[in-house]
Amino acid sequence: MVTSVITTITPGFAVDRKMVALLVAIGLAILLPVLLHNYIPDAQSFAGAGYAALFVVGFLSGATFFLPMPILPLVFTAGGIFNPGLVALSSATGMAAGMGLTYFIGAWIRHLINWRIATRADRLGAAVRNVGAWLNHSSFVSAFALAAVPNPIYDFAGVIAGSAHAPIGRFMLGIFLGKMVQAIVVAVAGSLAWRIPGLG
């Protein structure tokens, strides 16, 4: 109803609900750890729940490629509250597990994916075929590179790897180590940021 009212007032203006949901989630991911750090005296007593939450959000970020979850802002702020190493381990394990789920989804619907890609002659079809071949022939290196460096292809890497029959062991190891490196960098940066006077 709100969207229809806005559209009526300003013709041509459309509200992207997914974008709004993503922005709200990012805001909460940043705000909640800050409130926890500033207003709960013994935040470390909640460490177990914090690590579990990081695993769950990490799993969702790896499994829900259609709606990216804001895991890195959460890792950054949690790194300033909890142990950065355990923060990185929890989130990286969750992200790898979520990516494993998308791998099996890709393997399950591989015939549909391969048929649709094979009939596409545009740049998207060529890009997916190239990524699939890369993941199949250099599973560990390609998975590590896609996981360690933020990029739009990573969200679909699991489905593409599963449909391309990439070796799951090497693929999952590359994903886990790549996300572990990324999470360690972000968590340590968050830990160092909390030491800046006036911020922590």
Buried (B, 14 or more C-beta within 10 A) or exposed (E): EEEEEEEEEEEEEEEEEEEEEBEEBBEEBBEBBBEBBEEEEEBEEBBEEBBEBBBBBBBBBBBBBEEBBBBBBBBBBBBBBBBBBBBBBBBBBBBBBBBBBBBEBBBEBBEEBBEEBEEEEEEEBEBBBEBBBBBBEBBBBBBBBBBBEEEEBBBBBBBBBBBBEBBBEBBBBBBBBBBBBBBBBBBBBBBEBBEEEEEE
